[in-house]
């Protein structure tokens, strides 16, 4: 990985960081439009999202992990259970994010 980053040069690394950030913002906007609470300012590649309650957020995280569509982890933010979404691969596309968001919303709907 280090050689790959070095090969990108300053401009390439800057573009990579910017693109990961833009994709994280896009992901957060999709979830926010669907009624999720976004708890952090998306300043890099991390999104902290919450679905209604600790219990429902935990069930949603489990359902997403079991679906295999994408992987995200659980965490705590100000004492609340949250989904921690990281957009960290240069291979992640906007289509991948659309597919992941659609799956998250489908599972959320089944939880209620």
NORNOR-V845360 format. One record per helix or strand. SS is the DSSP state (H for helix, E for strand). FROM is the first residue (numbers start at 1). LEN is the number of residues. If there is no record, write none. Layout:
ss: [SS:SS]
from: [FROM:FROM]
len: [LEN:LEN]
//
This chain:
ss: [H:E:E:H:E:E:H]
from: [2:37:46:54:73:80:94]
len: [32:2:5:14:5:7:18]
//
